Amino acid sequence: MEGVGVVEGTGDGVSRFAVGQRVGWMAGGQGSFSDYVLVDQMKAVGLPDSIEDEVAAASLMQALPPTISPPIRTPSPKATSW
């Protein structure tokens, strides 16, 4: 689930973001359509105001597959199979 929002509060030990900061996140589970979402700071990135919410959320998803998906391995063709 990807989403974009503004930090409303932080827990103990949160150092990457401050209340009022705009962030985007990618995390498993439900909640991006909720009024409030609990997100691990390591699964969020700060966002500049110049990037629209829809573009930011879509961009987060674009970088995901190559970073978490295992590489696709196809057998090499044998010289005799051509």
PDB file of N, CA, C and O in Angstrom:
ATOM      1  N   MET A   1       0.834  -1.166   0.000  1.00  0.00           N
ATOM      2  CA  MET A   1       0.000   0.000   0.000  1.00  0.00           C
ATOM      3  C   MET A   1       0.887   1.241   0.000  1.00  0.00           C
ATOM      4  O   MET A   1       1.799   1.350   0.820  1.00  0.00           O
ATOM      5  N   GLU A   2       0.635   2.147  -0.885  1.00  0.00           N
ATOM      6  CA  GLU A   2       1.393   3.385  -0.904  1.00  0.00           C
ATOM      7  C   GLU A   2       0.485   4.528  -0.473  1.00  0.00           C
ATOM      8  O   GLU A   2      -0.737   4.449  -0.600  1.00  0.00           O
ATOM      9  N   GLY A   3       1.091   5.576   0.030  1.00  0.00           N
ATOM     10  CA  GLY A   3       0.305   6.719   0.452  1.00  0.00           C
ATOM     11  C   GLY A   3       1.163   7.948   0.629  1.00  0.00           C
ATOM     12  O   GLY A   3       2.392   7.879   0.630  1.00  0.00           O
ATOM     13  N   VAL A   4       0.491   9.073   0.781  1.00  0.00           N
ATOM     14  CA  VAL A   4       1.131  10.364   0.996  1.00  0.00           C
ATOM     15  C   VAL A   4       0.346  11.078   2.078  1.00  0.00           C
ATOM     16  O   VAL A   4      -0.883  11.011   2.106  1.00  0.00           O
ATOM     17  N   GLY A   5       1.046  11.758   2.965  1.00  0.00           N
ATOM     18  CA  GLY A   5       0.354  12.495   4.018  1.00  0.00           C
ATOM     19  C   GLY A   5       1.296  13.407   4.770  1.00  0.00           C
ATOM     20  O   GLY A   5       2.443  13.616   4.376  1.00  0.00           O
ATOM     21  N   VAL A   6       0.780  13.947   5.869  1.00  0.00           N
ATOM     22  CA  VAL A   6       1.537  14.857   6.722  1.00  0.00           C
ATOM     23  C   VAL A   6       1.670  14.216   8.097  1.00  0.00           C
ATOM     24  O   VAL A   6       0.696  13.694   8.639  1.00  0.00           O
ATOM     25  N   VAL A   7       2.870  14.254   8.659  1.00  0.00           N
ATOM     26  CA  VAL A   7       3.116  13.668   9.971  1.00  0.00           C
ATOM     27  C   VAL A   7       2.309  14.429  11.018  1.00  0.00           C
ATOM     28  O   VAL A   7       2.460  15.642  11.171  1.00  0.00           O
ATOM     29  N   GLU A   8       1.455  13.708  11.734  1.00  0.00           N
ATOM     30  CA  GLU A   8       0.614  14.298  12.787  1.00  0.00           C
ATOM     31  C   GLU A   8       1.224  14.104  14.168  1.00  0.00           C
ATOM     32  O   GLU A   8       0.921  14.854  15.095  1.00  0.00           O
ATOM     33  N   GLY A   9       2.076  13.106  14.305  1.00  0.00           N
ATOM     34  CA  GLY A   9       2.724  12.812  15.578  1.00  0.00           C
ATOM     35  C   GLY A   9       3.782  11.765  15.364  1.00  0.00           C
ATOM     36  O   GLY A   9       3.762  11.048  14.364  1.00  0.00           O
ATOM     37  N   THR A  10       4.716  11.672  16.306  1.00  0.00           N
ATOM     38  CA  THR A  10       5.776  10.674  16.198  1.00  0.00           C
ATOM     39  C   THR A  10       5.906   9.917  17.517  1.00  0.00           C
ATOM     40  O   THR A  10       5.525  10.418  18.575  1.00  0.00           O
ATOM     41  N   GLY A  11       6.440   8.726  17.438  1.00  0.00           N
ATOM     42  CA  GLY A  11       6.672   7.911  18.625  1.00  0.00           C
ATOM     43  C   GLY A  11       8.077   8.113  19.155  1.00  0.00           C
ATOM     44  O   GLY A  11       8.887   8.834  18.573  1.00  0.00           O
ATOM     45  N   ASP A  12       8.346   7.460  20.269  1.00  0.00           N
ATOM     46  CA  ASP A  12       9.677   7.521  20.866  1.00  0.00           C
ATOM     47  C   ASP A  12      10.709   6.976  19.885  1.00  0.00           C
ATOM     48  O   ASP A  12      10.484   5.948  19.247  1.00  0.00           O
ATOM     49  N   GLY A  13      11.823   7.657  19.768  1.00  0.00           N
ATOM     50  CA  GLY A  13      12.906   7.193  18.920  1.00  0.00           C
ATOM     51  C   GLY A  13      12.791   7.580  17.458  1.00  0.00           C
ATOM     52  O   GLY A  13      13.682   7.255  16.673  1.00  0.00           O
ATOM     53  N   VAL A  14      11.727   8.261  17.065  1.00  0.00           N
ATOM     54  CA  VAL A  14      11.596   8.687  15.666  1.00  0.00           C
ATOM     55  C   VAL A  14      12.450   9.930  15.466  1.00  0.00           C
ATOM     56  O   VAL A  14      12.271  10.948  16.134  1.00  0.00           O
ATOM     57  N   SER A  15      13.390   9.819  14.520  1.00  0.00           N
ATOM     58  CA  SER A  15      14.317  10.927  14.293  1.00  0.00           C
ATOM     59  C   SER A  15      14.307  11.432  12.854  1.00  0.00           C
ATOM     60  O   SER A  15      14.835  12.508  12.571  1.00  0.00           O
ATOM     61  N   ARG A  16      13.720  10.673  11.957  1.00  0.00           N
ATOM     62  CA  ARG A  16      13.790  11.039  10.532  1.00  0.00           C
ATOM     63  C   ARG A  16      12.765  12.087  10.125  1.00  0.00           C
ATOM     64  O   ARG A  16      12.965  12.795   9.139  1.00  0.00           O
ATOM     65  N   PHE A  17      11.660  12.196  10.878  1.00  0.00           N
ATOM     66  CA  PHE A  17      10.577  13.083  10.476  1.00  0.00           C
ATOM     67  C   PHE A  17      10.068  13.885  11.665  1.00  0.00           C
ATOM     68  O   PHE A  17      10.195  13.473  12.818  1.00  0.00           O
ATOM     69  N   ALA A  18       9.488  15.038  11.355  1.00  0.00           N
ATOM     70  CA  ALA A  18       8.932  15.916  12.389  1.00  0.00           C
ATOM     71  C   ALA A  18       7.450  16.149  12.111  1.00  0.00           C
ATOM     72  O   ALA A  18       6.989  16.017  10.977  1.00  0.00           O
ATOM     73  N   VAL A  19       6.722  16.494  13.152  1.00  0.00           N
ATOM     74  CA  VAL A  19       5.310  16.821  12.994  1.00  0.00           C
ATOM     75  C   VAL A  19       5.179  17.942  11.961  1.00  0.00           C
ATOM     76  O   VAL A  19       5.907  18.934  12.008  1.00  0.00           O
ATOM     77  N   GLY A  20       4.247  17.769  11.039  1.00  0.00           N
ATOM     78  CA  GLY A  20       4.019  18.756   9.982  1.00  0.00           C
ATOM     79  C   GLY A  20       4.751  18.469   8.689  1.00  0.00           C
ATOM     80  O   GLY A  20       4.468  19.098   7.669  1.00  0.00           O
ATOM     81  N   GLN A  21       5.684  17.536   8.708  1.00  0.00           N
ATOM     82  CA  GLN A  21       6.456  17.203   7.502  1.00  0.00           C
ATOM     83  C   GLN A  21       5.626  16.331   6.575  1.00  0.00           C
ATOM     84  O   GLN A  21       4.901  15.441   7.020  1.00  0.00           O
ATOM     85  N   ARG A  22       5.740  16.596   5.294  1.00  0.00           N
ATOM     86  CA  ARG A  22       5.035  15.816   4.273  1.00  0.00           C
ATOM     87  C   ARG A  22       5.863  14.586   3.928  1.00  0.00           C
ATOM     88  O   ARG A  22       7.067  14.687   3.696  1.00  0.00           O
ATOM     89  N   VAL A  23       5.205  13.411   3.893  1.00  0.00           N
ATOM     90  CA  VAL A  23       5.902  12.155   3.632  1.00  0.00           C
ATOM     91  C   VAL A  23       5.098  11.265   2.690  1.00  0.00           C
ATOM     92  O   VAL A  23       3.888  11.427   2.529  1.00  0.00           O
ATOM     93  N   GLY A  24       5.797  10.334   2.081  1.00  0.00           N
ATOM     94  CA  GLY A  24       5.181   9.269   1.303  1.00  0.00           C
ATOM     95  C   GLY A  24       5.685   7.964   1.868  1.00  0.00           C
ATOM     96  O   GLY A  24       6.766   7.923   2.456  1.00  0.00           O
ATOM     97  N   TRP A  25       4.922   6.889   1.702  1.00  0.00           N
ATOM     98  CA  TRP A  25       5.338   5.600   2.233  1.00  0.00           C
ATOM     99  C   TRP A  25       4.895   4.449   1.362  1.00  0.00           C
ATOM    100  O   TRP A  25       3.944   4.548   0.585  1.00  0.00           O
ATOM    101  N   MET A  26       5.615   3.357   1.516  1.00  0.00           N
ATOM    102  CA  MET A  26       5.270   2.071   0.904  1.00  0.00           C
ATOM    103  C   MET A  26       5.324   1.065   2.030  1.00  0.00           C
ATOM    104  O   MET A  26       6.373   0.875   2.645  1.00  0.00           O
ATOM    105  N   ALA A  27       4.218   0.424   2.304  1.00  0.00           N
ATOM    106  CA  ALA A  27       4.177  -0.574   3.368  1.00  0.00           C
ATOM    107  C   ALA A  27       3.085  -1.579   3.052  1.00  0.00           C
ATOM    108  O   ALA A  27       2.106  -1.249   2.383  1.00  0.00           O
ATOM    109  N   GLY A  28       3.247  -2.789   3.525  1.00  0.00           N
ATOM    110  CA  GLY A  28       2.223  -3.794   3.341  1.00  0.00           C
ATOM    111  C   GLY A  28       1.024  -3.518   4.237  1.00  0.00           C
ATOM    112  O   GLY A  28       1.113  -2.727   5.177  1.00  0.00           O
ATOM    113  N   GLY A  29      -0.071  -4.156   3.952  1.00  0.00           N
ATOM    114  CA  GLY A  29      -1.238  -4.023   4.804  1.00  0.00           C
ATOM    115  C   GLY A  29      -2.269  -3.054   4.259  1.00  0.00           C
ATOM    116  O   GLY A  29      -2.278  -2.729   3.072  1.00  0.00           O
ATOM    117  N   GLN A  30      -3.116  -2.611   5.132  1.00  0.00           N
ATOM    118  CA  GLN A  30      -4.228  -1.735   4.772  1.00  0.00           C
ATOM    119  C   GLN A  30      -4.018  -0.354   5.368  1.00  0.00           C
ATOM    120  O   GLN A  30      -3.144  -0.159   6.213  1.00  0.00           O
ATOM    121  N   GLY A  31      -4.826   0.607   4.923  1.00  0.00           N
ATOM    122  CA  GLY A  31      -4.842   1.875   5.628  1.00  0.00           C
ATOM    123  C   GLY A  31      -4.618   3.135   4.839  1.00  0.00           C
ATOM    124  O   GLY A  31      -4.843   4.217   5.382  1.00  0.00           O
ATOM    125  N   SER A  32      -4.191   3.077   3.601  1.00  0.00           N
ATOM    126  CA  SER A  32      -3.878   4.310   2.894  1.00  0.00           C
ATOM    127  C   SER A  32      -5.097   5.205   2.659  1.00  0.00           C
ATOM    128  O   SER A  32      -4.941   6.393   2.376  1.00  0.00           O
ATOM    129  N   PHE A  33      -6.301   4.653   2.773  1.00  0.00           N
ATOM    130  CA  PHE A  33      -7.499   5.478   2.630  1.00  0.00           C
ATOM    131  C   PHE A  33      -8.035   5.924   3.985  1.00  0.00           C
ATOM    132  O   PHE A  33      -9.106   6.529   4.056  1.00  0.00           O
ATOM    133  N   SER A  34      -7.317   5.640   5.045  1.00  0.00           N
ATOM    134  CA  SER A  34      -7.729   6.016   6.396  1.00  0.00           C
ATOM    135  C   SER A  34      -7.388   7.474   6.676  1.00  0.00           C
ATOM    136  O   SER A  34      -6.581   8.086   5.976  1.00  0.00           O
ATOM    137  N   ASP A  35      -8.015   8.012   7.708  1.00  0.00           N
ATOM    138  CA  ASP A  35      -7.678   9.375   8.128  1.00  0.00           C
ATOM    139  C   ASP A  35      -6.285   9.435   8.749  1.00  0.00           C
ATOM    140  O   ASP A  35      -5.568  10.423   8.594  1.00  0.00           O
ATOM    141  N   TYR A  36      -5.912   8.366   9.455  1.00  0.00           N
ATOM    142  CA  TYR A  36      -4.601   8.280  10.095  1.00  0.00           C
ATOM    143  C   TYR A  36      -4.017   6.902   9.823  1.00  0.00           C
ATOM    144  O   TYR A  36      -4.735   5.902   9.792  1.00  0.00           O
ATOM    145  N   VAL A  37      -2.681   6.865   9.622  1.00  0.00           N
ATOM    146  CA  VAL A  37      -1.984   5.612   9.345  1.00  0.00           C
ATOM    147  C   VAL A  37      -0.713   5.588  10.181  1.00  0.00           C
ATOM    148  O   VAL A  37      -0.005   6.590  10.278  1.00  0.00           O
ATOM    149  N   LEU A  38      -0.431   4.449  10.779  1.00  0.00           N
ATOM    150  CA  LEU A  38       0.805   4.259  11.517  1.00  0.00           C
ATOM    151  C   LEU A  38       1.827   3.674  10.549  1.00  0.00           C
ATOM    152  O   LEU A  38       1.617   2.590  10.004  1.00  0.00           O
ATOM    153  N   VAL A  39       2.936   4.390  10.332  1.00  0.00           N
ATOM    154  CA  VAL A  39       3.945   3.976   9.353  1.00  0.00           C
ATOM    155  C   VAL A  39       5.311   3.950  10.018  1.00  0.00           C
ATOM    156  O   VAL A  39       5.690   4.897  10.706  1.00  0.00           O
ATOM    157  N   ASP A  40       6.042   2.876   9.815  1.00  0.00           N
ATOM    158  CA  ASP A  40       7.413   2.771  10.291  1.00  0.00           C
ATOM    159  C   ASP A  40       8.246   3.827   9.569  1.00  0.00           C
ATOM    160  O   ASP A  40       8.156   3.953   8.347  1.00  0.00           O
ATOM    161  N   GLN A  41       9.048   4.578  10.300  1.00  0.00           N
ATOM    162  CA  GLN A  41       9.846   5.644   9.685  1.00  0.00           C
ATOM    163  C   GLN A  41      10.800   5.129   8.612  1.00  0.00           C
ATOM    164  O   GLN A  41      11.183   5.881   7.716  1.00  0.00           O
ATOM    165  N   MET A  42      11.182   3.873   8.692  1.00  0.00           N
ATOM    166  CA  MET A  42      12.096   3.315   7.695  1.00  0.00           C
ATOM    167  C   MET A  42      11.386   2.969   6.388  1.00  0.00           C
ATOM    168  O   MET A  42      12.039   2.623   5.403  1.00  0.00           O
ATOM    169  N   LYS A  43      10.059   3.058   6.369  1.00  0.00           N
ATOM    170  CA  LYS A  43       9.296   2.784   5.151  1.00  0.00           C
ATOM    171  C   LYS A  43       8.700   4.064   4.574  1.00  0.00           C
ATOM    172  O   LYS A  43       7.789   4.014   3.747  1.00  0.00           O
ATOM    173  N   ALA A  44       9.213   5.203   5.012  1.00  0.00           N
ATOM    174  CA  ALA A  44       8.696   6.490   4.555  1.00  0.00           C
ATOM    175  C   ALA A  44       9.835   7.357   4.027  1.00  0.00           C
ATOM    176  O   ALA A  44      10.996   7.177   4.395  1.00  0.00           O
ATOM    177  N   VAL A  45       9.480   8.296   3.163  1.00  0.00           N
ATOM    178  CA  VAL A  45      10.437   9.266   2.629  1.00  0.00           C
ATOM    179  C   VAL A  45       9.826  10.656   2.726  1.00  0.00           C
ATOM    180  O   VAL A  45       8.616  10.826   2.578  1.00  0.00           O
ATOM    181  N   GLY A  46      10.673  11.647   2.978  1.00  0.00           N
ATOM    182  CA  GLY A  46      10.207  13.021   2.981  1.00  0.00           C
ATOM    183  C   GLY A  46       9.901  13.467   1.558  1.00  0.00           C
ATOM    184  O   GLY A  46      10.575  13.057   0.613  1.00  0.00           O
ATOM    185  N   LEU A  47       8.880  14.312   1.409  1.00  0.00           N
ATOM    186  CA  LEU A  47       8.479  14.786   0.081  1.00  0.00           C
ATOM    187  C   LEU A  47       8.485  16.303   0.013  1.00  0.00           C
ATOM    188  O   LEU A  47       8.014  16.965   0.937  1.00  0.00           O
ATOM    189  N   PRO A  48       9.010  16.860  -1.064  1.00  0.00           N
ATOM    190  CA  PRO A  48       8.924  18.309  -1.246  1.00  0.00           C
ATOM    191  C   PRO A  48       7.502  18.708  -1.644  1.00  0.00           C
ATOM    192  O   PRO A  48       6.777  17.911  -2.241  1.00  0.00           O
ATOM    193  N   ASP A  49       7.109  19.917  -1.323  1.00  0.00           N
ATOM    194  CA  ASP A  49       5.769  20.404  -1.664  1.00  0.00           C
ATOM    195  C   ASP A  49       5.550  20.528  -3.164  1.00  0.00           C
ATOM    196  O   ASP A  49       4.407  20.613  -3.614  1.00  0.00           O
ATOM    197  N   SER A  50       6.620  20.539  -3.942  1.00  0.00           N
ATOM    198  CA  SER A  50       6.504  20.716  -5.394  1.00  0.00           C
ATOM    199  C   SER A  50       5.991  19.458  -6.110  1.00  0.00           C
ATOM    200  O   SER A  50       5.641  19.529  -7.288  1.00  0.00           O
ATOM    201  N   ILE A  51       5.939  18.323  -5.429  1.00  0.00           N
ATOM    202  CA  ILE A  51       5.450  17.082  -6.035  1.00  0.00           C
ATOM    203  C   ILE A  51       4.012  16.847  -5.575  1.00  0.00           C
ATOM    204  O   ILE A  51       3.741  16.800  -4.375  1.00  0.00           O
ATOM    205  N   GLU A  52       3.088  16.700  -6.533  1.00  0.00           N
ATOM    206  CA  GLU A  52       1.686  16.455  -6.203  1.00  0.00           C
ATOM    207  C   GLU A  52       1.530  15.090  -5.539  1.00  0.00           C
ATOM    208  O   GLU A  52       2.320  14.179  -5.785  1.00  0.00           O
ATOM    209  N   ASP A  53       0.502  14.954  -4.695  1.00  0.00           N
ATOM    210  CA  ASP A  53       0.262  13.705  -3.965  1.00  0.00           C
ATOM    211  C   ASP A  53       0.164  12.502  -4.892  1.00  0.00           C
ATOM    212  O   ASP A  53       0.792  11.473  -4.641  1.00  0.00           O
ATOM    213  N   GLU A  54      -0.616  12.623  -5.957  1.00  0.00           N
ATOM    214  CA  GLU A  54      -0.821  11.496  -6.869  1.00  0.00           C
ATOM    215  C   GLU A  54       0.476  11.074  -7.546  1.00  0.00           C
ATOM    216  O   GLU A  54       0.727   9.881  -7.722  1.00  0.00           O
ATOM    217  N   VAL A  55       1.291  12.034  -7.920  1.00  0.00           N
ATOM    218  CA  VAL A  55       2.573  11.732  -8.567  1.00  0.00           C
ATOM    219  C   VAL A  55       3.530  11.085  -7.570  1.00  0.00           C
ATOM    220  O   VAL A  55       4.234  10.132  -7.906  1.00  0.00           O
ATOM    221  N   ALA A  56       3.553  11.599  -6.358  1.00  0.00           N
ATOM    222  CA  ALA A  56       4.440  11.051  -5.329  1.00  0.00           C
ATOM    223  C   ALA A  56       4.080   9.601  -5.022  1.00  0.00           C
ATOM    224  O   ALA A  56       4.961   8.742  -4.984  1.00  0.00           O
ATOM    225  N   ALA A  57       2.805   9.321  -4.804  1.00  0.00           N
ATOM    226  CA  ALA A  57       2.380   7.960  -4.477  1.00  0.00           C
ATOM    227  C   ALA A  57       2.662   7.004  -5.623  1.00  0.00           C
ATOM    228  O   ALA A  57       3.124   5.885  -5.397  1.00  0.00           O
ATOM    229  N   ALA A  58       2.391   7.429  -6.847  1.00  0.00           N
ATOM    230  CA  ALA A  58       2.647   6.566  -8.011  1.00  0.00           C
ATOM    231  C   ALA A  58       4.145   6.334  -8.196  1.00  0.00           C
ATOM    232  O   ALA A  58       4.555   5.240  -8.584  1.00  0.00           O
ATOM    233  N   SER A  59       4.957   7.336  -7.928  1.00  0.00           N
ATOM    234  CA  SER A  59       6.406   7.208  -8.101  1.00  0.00           C
ATOM    235  C   SER A  59       6.997   6.226  -7.108  1.00  0.00           C
ATOM    236  O   SER A  59       7.921   5.486  -7.442  1.00  0.00           O
ATOM    237  N   LEU A  60       6.471   6.212  -5.880  1.00  0.00           N
ATOM    238  CA  LEU A  60       6.971   5.269  -4.881  1.00  0.00           C
ATOM    239  C   LEU A  60       6.773   3.837  -5.346  1.00  0.00           C
ATOM    240  O   LEU A  60       7.638   2.987  -5.133  1.00  0.00           O
ATOM    241  N   MET A  61       5.665   3.571  -5.964  1.00  0.00           N
ATOM    242  CA  MET A  61       5.351   2.218  -6.425  1.00  0.00           C
ATOM    243  C   MET A  61       6.252   1.814  -7.595  1.00  0.00           C
ATOM    244  O   MET A  61       6.562   0.632  -7.741  1.00  0.00           O
ATOM    245  N   GLN A  62       6.671   2.747  -8.413  1.00  0.00           N
ATOM    246  CA  GLN A  62       7.479   2.431  -9.593  1.00  0.00           C
ATOM    247  C   GLN A  62       8.847   1.880  -9.225  1.00  0.00           C
ATOM    248  O   GLN A  62       9.394   1.059  -9.962  1.00  0.00           O
ATOM    249  N   ALA A  63       9.407   2.308  -8.114  1.00  0.00           N
ATOM    250  CA  ALA A  63      10.742   1.860  -7.721  1.00  0.00           C
ATOM    251  C   ALA A  63      10.714   0.544  -6.968  1.00  0.00           C
ATOM    252  O   ALA A  63      11.770  -0.044  -6.732  1.00  0.00           O
ATOM    253  N   LEU A  64       9.552   0.067  -6.588  1.00  0.00           N
ATOM    254  CA  LEU A  64       9.459  -1.102  -5.735  1.00  0.00           C
ATOM    255  C   LEU A  64       9.843  -2.425  -6.387  1.00  0.00           C
ATOM    256  O   LEU A  64      10.696  -3.120  -5.835  1.00  0.00           O
ATOM    257  N   PRO A  65       9.277  -2.818  -7.516  1.00  0.00           N
ATOM    258  CA  PRO A  65       9.544  -4.170  -8.032  1.00  0.00           C
ATOM    259  C   PRO A  65      11.010  -4.554  -8.174  1.00  0.00           C
ATOM    260  O   PRO A  65      11.367  -5.660  -7.768  1.00  0.00           O
ATOM    261  N   PRO A  66      11.881  -3.716  -8.722  1.00  0.00           N
ATOM    262  CA  PRO A  66      13.266  -4.168  -8.854  1.00  0.00           C
ATOM    263  C   PRO A  66      13.981  -4.320  -7.519  1.00  0.00           C
ATOM    264  O   PRO A  66      14.962  -5.057  -7.426  1.00  0.00           O
ATOM    265  N   THR A  67      13.509  -3.640  -6.495  1.00  0.00           N
ATOM    266  CA  THR A  67      14.220  -3.687  -5.226  1.00  0.00           C
ATOM    267  C   THR A  67      13.783  -4.837  -4.344  1.00  0.00           C
ATOM    268  O   THR A  67      14.569  -5.286  -3.509  1.00  0.00           O
ATOM    269  N   ILE A  68      12.543  -5.345  -4.493  1.00  0.00           N
ATOM    270  CA  ILE A  68      12.102  -6.419  -3.613  1.00  0.00           C
ATOM    271  C   ILE A  68      11.816  -7.727  -4.333  1.00  0.00           C
ATOM    272  O   ILE A  68      11.762  -8.780  -3.699  1.00  0.00           O
ATOM    273  N   SER A  69      11.637  -7.678  -5.623  1.00  0.00           N
ATOM    274  CA  SER A  69      11.329  -8.899  -6.367  1.00  0.00           C
ATOM    275  C   SER A  69      12.606  -9.669  -6.648  1.00  0.00           C
ATOM    276  O   SER A  69      13.635  -9.077  -6.973  1.00  0.00           O
ATOM    277  N   PRO A  70      12.543 -10.981  -6.525  1.00  0.00           N
ATOM    278  CA  PRO A  70      13.735 -11.754  -6.899  1.00  0.00           C
ATOM    279  C   PRO A  70      13.965 -11.644  -8.401  1.00  0.00           C
ATOM    280  O   PRO A  70      13.006 -11.525  -9.164  1.00  0.00           O
ATOM    281  N   PRO A  71      15.194 -11.682  -8.826  1.00  0.00           N
ATOM    282  CA  PRO A  71      15.449 -11.596 -10.266  1.00  0.00           C
ATOM    283  C   PRO A  71      14.830 -12.786 -11.000  1.00  0.00           C
ATOM    284  O   PRO A  71      14.788 -13.904 -10.487  1.00  0.00           O
ATOM    285  N   ILE A  72      14.364 -12.520 -12.183  1.00  0.00           N
ATOM    286  CA  ILE A  72      13.801 -13.582 -13.015  1.00  0.00           C
ATOM    287  C   ILE A  72      14.960 -14.268 -13.718  1.00  0.00           C
ATOM    288  O   ILE A  72      15.750 -13.632 -14.416  1.00  0.00           O
ATOM    289  N   ARG A  73      15.044 -15.545 -13.524  1.00  0.00           N
ATOM    290  CA  ARG A  73      16.135 -16.300 -14.140  1.00  0.00           C
ATOM    291  C   ARG A  73      15.549 -17.236 -15.194  1.00  0.00           C
ATOM    292  O   ARG A  73      14.661 -18.043 -14.921  1.00  0.00           O
ATOM    293  N   THR A  74      16.066 -17.099 -16.374  1.00  0.00           N
ATOM    294  CA  THR A  74      15.636 -17.991 -17.446  1.00  0.00           C
ATOM    295  C   THR A  74      16.845 -18.820 -17.863  1.00  0.00           C
ATOM    296  O   THR A  74      17.972 -18.324 -17.879  1.00  0.00           O
ATOM    297  N   PRO A  75      16.608 -20.059 -18.194  1.00  0.00           N
ATOM    298  CA  PRO A  75      17.742 -20.890 -18.606  1.00  0.00           C
ATOM    299  C   PRO A  75      18.357 -20.363 -19.901  1.00  0.00           C
ATOM    300  O   PRO A  75      17.653 -19.908 -20.803  1.00  0.00           O
ATOM    301  N   SER A  76      19.640 -20.433 -19.968  1.00  0.00           N
ATOM    302  CA  SER A  76      20.325 -20.033 -21.192  1.00  0.00           C
ATOM    303  C   SER A  76      20.057 -21.066 -22.277  1.00  0.00           C
ATOM    304  O   SER A  76      20.074 -22.268 -22.008  1.00  0.00           O
ATOM    305  N   PRO A  77      19.810 -20.609 -23.494  1.00  0.00           N
ATOM    306  CA  PRO A  77      19.580 -21.589 -24.572  1.00  0.00           C
ATOM    307  C   PRO A  77      20.871 -22.357 -24.869  1.00  0.00           C
ATOM    308  O   PRO A  77      21.971 -21.807 -24.820  1.00  0.00           O
ATOM    309  N   LYS A  78      20.703 -23.612 -25.170  1.00  0.00           N
ATOM    310  CA  LYS A  78      21.864 -24.426 -25.539  1.00  0.00           C
ATOM    311  C   LYS A  78      22.104 -24.270 -27.023  1.00  0.00           C
ATOM    312  O   LYS A  78      21.168 -24.074 -27.799  1.00  0.00           O
ATOM    313  N   ALA A  79      23.334 -24.356 -27.406  1.00  0.00           N
ATOM    314  CA  ALA A  79      23.677 -24.191 -28.822  1.00  0.00           C
ATOM    315  C   ALA A  79      22.913 -25.163 -29.702  1.00  0.00           C
ATOM    316  O   ALA A  79      22.636 -24.847 -30.859  1.00  0.00           O
ATOM    317  N   THR A  80      22.568 -26.324 -29.195  1.00  0.00           N
ATOM    318  CA  THR A  80      21.883 -27.324 -30.017  1.00  0.00           C
ATOM    319  C   THR A  80      20.368 -27.055 -30.108  1.00  0.00           C
ATOM    320  O   THR A  80      19.672 -27.695 -30.896  1.00  0.00           O
ATOM    321  N   SER A  81      19.868 -26.118 -29.309  1.00  0.00           N
ATOM    322  CA  SER A  81      18.418 -25.886 -29.333  1.00  0.00           C
ATOM    323  C   SER A  81      18.014 -24.808 -30.316  1.00  0.00           C
ATOM    324  O   SER A  81      16.840 -24.441 -30.362  1.00  0.00           O
ATOM    325  N   TRP A  82      18.936 -24.290 -31.101  1.00  0.00           N
ATOM    326  CA  TRP A  82      18.575 -23.237 -32.056  1.00  0.00           C
ATOM    327  C   TRP A  82      18.153 -23.843 -33.330  1.00  0.00           C
ATOM    328  O   TRP A  82      17.807 -23.127 -34.270  1.00  0.00           O
TER     329      TRP A  82
END
